[in-house]
Structures are given as structure tokens and as C-alpha cells.
Amino acid sequence: MRAALVRHRGGPEVISIREIPEPELRPGTVRVAVACAALNFPDLLIMAGTYQATVTLPYVPGCEFSGRVLDVASDVTGIGVGDVVCGLGTHGALADRIVIDAHRVTVVPPDGVDPRSLAAFSVTYTTAYHALRTFGAAEPGEWVAVLGAAGGVGLATVDIARALGARPIAIARGTDRLAACATAGAVATVDYSTEDLKSRLKQITGGGVDVVVDPVGGASAEQSLRAMRWGGRYVVVGFASGEIPRIPLNLVLLKGVRMVGFENRTIMEHLPEVAPAHRREIFDRYLRGEVRPRVGSVHSLEDVREGLQRLAARDVVGKVVIDVNTPVLDTPRRAGR
Ligand SMILES: NC(=O)c1ccc[n+]([C@@H]2O[C@H](COP(=O)([O-])OP(=O)(O)OC[C@H]3O[C@@H](n4cnc5c(N)ncnc54)[C@H](OP(=O)(O)O)[C@@H]3O)[C@@H](O)[C@H]2O)c1
């Protein structure tokens, strides 16, 4: 099968397209024909060897995908050959086939599924929903400041905050990127590269920001914290800026702000009852069409390097999708379970 292969640590240049043997079905797994895979910032970190969890070389990158089930291990229930699924793992999605633990895939209704948006949904929308609902406890009408708003997690956060009836404020760089955030539902925008972030947030909200969702870190973190109202919630999601901020804790004391962080990767083990229920909620909203990932650019598997380079260059609004073999989802078919 065709696969993107990483054999050395580094940037997008280390990836190459190869013919490799198909992975074998193991107990507890399913084999899926990949329609589309979507790229995420952590793919770059894993390739560079700077992610919290390492993946042993050589490996096939790509942690989320849409596709159709080809094979099911005999001990797996609830998934059948022919089912349309999306999946969320750590690697392996940038290939014609992936073998993955059955609990990491979700069966979706076969009709009317857009393979690109389905591939682009799992990582950013579950992360954003946990940030807003599980940890941020965002309520209708509340001001939600979203850092990195034109990126994958950020745009999902804007979209979900809108769907929850909150008031998202998009913080990003550049007129076009902020316009896309407004289209996704941001009620106000701040260009942090030209405007004073703290005073603009105070001006927009009047009484201060209720919830900050921060996948970026760096200097914007303290500025956003200073613009919060008493009793707000600050949710730490990631450090796309590469800079882990050091926060003066007197601000937390004075403002009565709750600061909390989480990893989507480990949330199921820490919150085994709440996390799956919230994950289901956001999935249902997606299937009802209430939220929808924005696909910013699409590349073939052969052009995956370009897709990764665009992600690294902050050149895309929303998600970068790799069209591996979309026709596998063209003719919906179910063959029992
Ligand atoms: N906690 C979790 O479970 C979890 C899950 C998924 C992702 N994450 C983390 O969340 C972060 C964002 O992921 P993502 O997939 O949304 O990434 P993304 O699509 O690349 O978006 C990141 C955004 O951050 C902004 N940014 C500011 N400074 C940057 C810099 N020096 N380099 C790159 N971007 C910069 C960019 O917007 P502007 O150019 O407009 O500033 C960019 O759009 C990453 O750190 C990722 O590891 C965490």
C-alpha cells in the first residue's frame, strides 16, 4: 500500500511516499480503507521528536481520518465490514489502510458524509469542546476569547462557542484570517500583531472576558489573563507559539480566575464518565450539522509534504486535509455487524 513514511526526526522534508506492507489485523482492532486524513500541529511535533509522547521510527504519521471498514478482528463488536467511520489515534492515517484499536473509531451514518470534513473533525472539535464545556464551563452569553483563532483548534472553538450561544472573540494575525473567524461566528476580532490585546479585550467585553481558550501561549497569555473578569476560567490547550508562558500568580489571586489545562490524549483515563459523554455530545452536534470544520486546503497523499509545510508556515485558515482516496466513501454499503 502507499504510505507517507518518516524515517528520521525533522520537519516536513523528512517525509516520503513509499510502498509498504499492509499492517496486520490484531485482536481488538479494525482495518480501515482511508478516504481522507487531516493534519494537526502535533503531527509536526511528533515528527520533530518534541511531542509529549514519542512514536518509534520508522512510522506513518497522521492521527485522524475518515474511511470505510475493510476487516474486523473476531473479538470486536459493534463495528461491521462496510461501516463508514472516522478515527483518532497517534499515527498511521497517512496511508491507504490503517489498522487501529476499535475503541478509537466512531461509526457514522453512511449517507451524506463529506469525507474531508469528517476526517478533519475528531482532534480539533473534541479538544475545543472539552476546552469550552468540560473545563471552561462556557455559558450562553459569556465572552470567550480564543487565541490562535484561525488555526485548527481555534476555529473549532469559535464555531462551537457560537453553537453554544456564547460570544466568541477571535484573536489572530491578519485581516483575511480574522475575516474567516468572523464567518465562523466570532462576534468580535482582535489582530494581536497590530492591536493592544488587553485593552481591546476590555473594550469589547466591558466587564472582562469570561473564558479564555489558549492553544498558543507566549506573550498573549498574560495579556488575555489581565483582560479577564473576576471568576473567569482560563483553559490551557497548547503552546503553538513555542513559548510556555510564566504567569504572575498574583493575577490569578486578584481575579479569582480558575486556570486549568488538559490533554485530549489522556482525558478518557482521567475523566472516564464525563469525557466520553461530552465527546458524544459534540459528535451529535456535528452529525446534526450544527458545527462544521472549515477545510482550508486539500492535498493528495503525494503532496503531503506541501500540506505539512503550509501548516508549519501558518498559511492555512482551518484544517489541512489529505485526500488519500476519497472514492472509498462514494458508494455507501453495510455488510452486517
Ligand atoms: N491539549 C490538547 O489535547 C491539544 C489537542 C490538539 C492540539 N493541541 C495543541 O494546540 C496547539 C494548536 O494546534 P492547532 O492544530 O490548532 O495548530 P494550528 O492549526 O497550526 O494553529 C495554531 C495557531 O497558533 C497561532 N500561532 C501563534 N504563534 C505561532 C507560532 N509561533 N507558530 C505557529 N502558530 C502560531 C497561529 O495563528 P496566527 O498566525 O493567526 O497567530 C496558528 O493559526 C498546538 O500547540 C497543539 O499541540 C493540544
The ligand as a MOL file (V3000), in Angstrom:
LIG
                    3D

  0  0  0     0  0            999 V3000
M  V30 BEGIN CTAB
M  V30 COUNTS 48 52 0 0 0
M  V30 BEGIN ATOM
M  V30 1 N -4.4220 19.8550 24.7230 0
M  V30 2 C -4.7280 19.0740 23.7120 0
M  V30 3 O -5.2840 17.9970 23.8740 0
M  V30 4 C -4.4150 19.5240 22.3210 0
M  V30 5 C -5.0780 18.9460 21.2310 0
M  V30 6 C -4.7930 19.4270 19.9320 0
M  V30 7 C -3.8320 20.4370 19.7510 0
M  V30 8 N -3.1860 20.9120 20.8560 0 CHG=1
M  V30 9 C -2.1760 21.9780 20.7200 0
M  V30 10 O -2.8570 23.1800 20.3620 0
M  V30 11 C -1.9640 23.9830 19.6010 0
M  V30 12 C -2.6640 24.4300 18.3220 0
M  V30 13 O -2.9090 23.3060 17.4900 0
M  V30 14 P -3.6240 23.5170 16.0710 0
M  V30 15 O -3.7510 22.1670 15.4560 0
M  V30 16 O -4.8010 24.3920 16.2160 0 CHG=-1
M  V30 17 O -2.4590 24.3330 15.3130 0
M  V30 18 P -2.6040 25.3260 14.0500 0
M  V30 19 O -3.7380 24.9350 13.1860 0
M  V30 20 O -1.2380 25.4100 13.4710 0
M  V30 21 O -2.9810 26.7400 14.7410 0
M  V30 22 C -2.1070 27.3540 15.6430 0
M  V30 23 C -2.3270 28.8590 15.5730 0
M  V30 24 O -1.4770 29.4630 16.5390 0
M  V30 25 C -1.0760 30.7370 16.0600 0
M  V30 26 N 0.3490 30.9320 16.3290 0
M  V30 27 C 0.8810 31.9470 17.0500 0
M  V30 28 N 2.1980 31.8640 17.0990 0
M  V30 29 C 2.5430 30.7750 16.4090 0
M  V30 30 C 3.7870 30.1770 16.0700 0
M  V30 31 N 4.9640 30.6940 16.5070 0
M  V30 32 N 3.7800 29.0490 15.3180 0
M  V30 33 C 2.6290 28.5190 14.8930 0
M  V30 34 N 1.3940 29.0440 15.1680 0
M  V30 35 C 1.3620 30.1740 15.9120 0
M  V30 36 C -1.3190 30.7630 14.5520 0
M  V30 37 O -2.2480 31.7980 14.2720 0
M  V30 38 P -1.7720 33.2780 13.8900 0
M  V30 39 O -0.7430 33.1460 12.8070 0
M  V30 40 O -3.0360 33.9370 13.4300 0
M  V30 41 O -1.2060 33.8460 15.1530 0
M  V30 42 C -1.9590 29.4370 14.2220 0
M  V30 43 O -3.1250 29.5690 13.4280 0
M  V30 44 C -0.7000 23.1600 19.3810 0
M  V30 45 O 0.2520 23.5290 20.3530 0
M  V30 46 C -1.1520 21.7400 19.6270 0
M  V30 47 O -0.1040 20.9090 20.0550 0
M  V30 48 C -3.4650 20.4920 22.1230 0
M  V30 END ATOM
M  V30 BEGIN BOND
M  V30 1 1 1 2
M  V30 2 2 2 3
M  V30 3 1 2 4
M  V30 4 1 4 5
M  V30 5 2 4 48
M  V30 6 2 5 6
M  V30 7 1 6 7
M  V30 8 2 7 8
M  V30 9 1 8 9
M  V30 10 1 8 48
M  V30 11 1 9 10
M  V30 12 1 9 46
M  V30 13 1 10 11
M  V30 14 1 11 12
M  V30 15 1 11 44
M  V30 16 1 12 13
M  V30 17 1 13 14
M  V30 18 2 14 15
M  V30 19 1 14 16
M  V30 20 1 14 17
M  V30 21 1 17 18
M  V30 22 2 18 19
M  V30 23 1 18 20
M  V30 24 1 18 21
M  V30 25 1 21 22
M  V30 26 1 22 23
M  V30 27 1 23 24
M  V30 28 1 23 42
M  V30 29 1 24 25
M  V30 30 1 25 26
M  V30 31 1 25 36
M  V30 32 1 26 27
M  V30 33 1 26 35
M  V30 34 2 27 28
M  V30 35 1 28 29
M  V30 36 1 29 30
M  V30 37 2 29 35
M  V30 38 1 30 31
M  V30 39 2 30 32
M  V30 40 1 32 33
M  V30 41 2 33 34
M  V30 42 1 34 35
M  V30 43 1 36 37
M  V30 44 1 36 42
M  V30 45 1 37 38
M  V30 46 2 38 39
M  V30 47 1 38 40
M  V30 48 1 38 41
M  V30 49 1 42 43
M  V30 50 1 44 45
M  V30 51 1 44 46
M  V30 52 1 46 47
M  V30 END BOND
M  V30 END CTAB
M  END
